[in-house]
Amino acid sequence: MFITVNGNKYELNSKEDLQTLREEHFEDWDSIRTTNKQLVHWQVSLYFDELERQDAKGSTAFYGKAKEVTSRVDHQLERGAKIYLHDVQCRHQSLDDERIGSTRIEHKTGFAQWAYGPSEAECWKKLTAMAAKGIVLDWDPFKDERTIVKPLAEVLDYLASYNPRKGLKVWFSYKEKKHQLQLQPVINSEKRRAWIEALLED
């Protein structure tokens, strides 16, 4: 295929050609905003290649980052929305994972960080604010593609109802070194695992 960017014409026949365009003409690559599924899928594949390289160096975030990107890209392509190729990556924590109209979506997989901050109090404040803003949670808790899609506020209320006396502190702990509020895995608690399974069924 041929594409024209900033007045410059390029022939692209593979993801390798797209990678070469990025390396040799970054400003043009950075300007590409398209609905072309082939171009977008090539860029997704290049991003996955990079995640695999990160995994080889000890990263364990492939599934979560890949899920965020594929969910957002698939939804955009379904709607016919234009996609910047430079946005085909996991977004910074300060940005919405995805936005559809006025709906803000946060993608989560497994049991990991749900808020960042210099203190536990700041993390709780941020998590509460996210819920109050009506953010929708798209959560794949067991990394098996069974997904919970609900307002974050509803999910937090449900988790808190597991133990009304302790509330959400049954589920979350603050990791001081990483400055993040982390949802604890339920590997050693069949009762808490069943609580999440029930939410999946709902």
LINMO-V842036 format. One record per backbone hydrogen bond with DSSP energy under -0.5 kcal/mol. CO is the residue of the C=O (numbers start at 0). NH is the residue of the N-H. Records with the same first field share a line. If there is no record, write none. Layout:
CO=NH / NH
This chain:
0=11
2=9
4=7
7=4
9=2 / 11
13=17
14=18
15=19
16=20
17=21
18=22
19=23
20=24
24=27 / 28
25=29
26=30
27=30 / 31
28=31
31=84
33=82
34=36
35=39
36=40
37=41
38=42
39=43
40=44
41=45
42=46
43=47
44=48
45=49
46=50
47=51
48=52
49=53
50=54
51=55
52=56
53=56 / 58
54=57
60=64
61=65
62=66
63=67
64=68
65=69
66=70
67=71
68=72
69=73
70=74
71=75
72=76
73=77
74=78
75=79 / 80
76=79
82=33
83=86
84=87
86=88
91=94
97=104
98=100
99=102
101=103
102=99
103=135
104=96 / 97 / 106
105=137
107=139
109=111
111=182
114=180
118=122
119=123
120=124
121=125
122=126
123=127
124=128
125=129
126=130
127=131
128=132
129=134
130=133
134=151
135=105
136=138 / 149
137=107
138=140 / 147
139=109 / 142
144=146
146=148
147=138 / 149
149=136
150=153 / 154
151=155
152=156
153=157
154=158
155=159
156=160
158=161
159=162
160=163
162=165 / 166
165=168
166=169
167=170 / 171
170=183
172=174 / 181
173=175
174=178 / 179
178=116
179=174 / 181
180=113 / 114
181=172
185=188
188=192
189=193
190=194
191=195
192=196
193=197
194=198
195=199
196=200
197=201
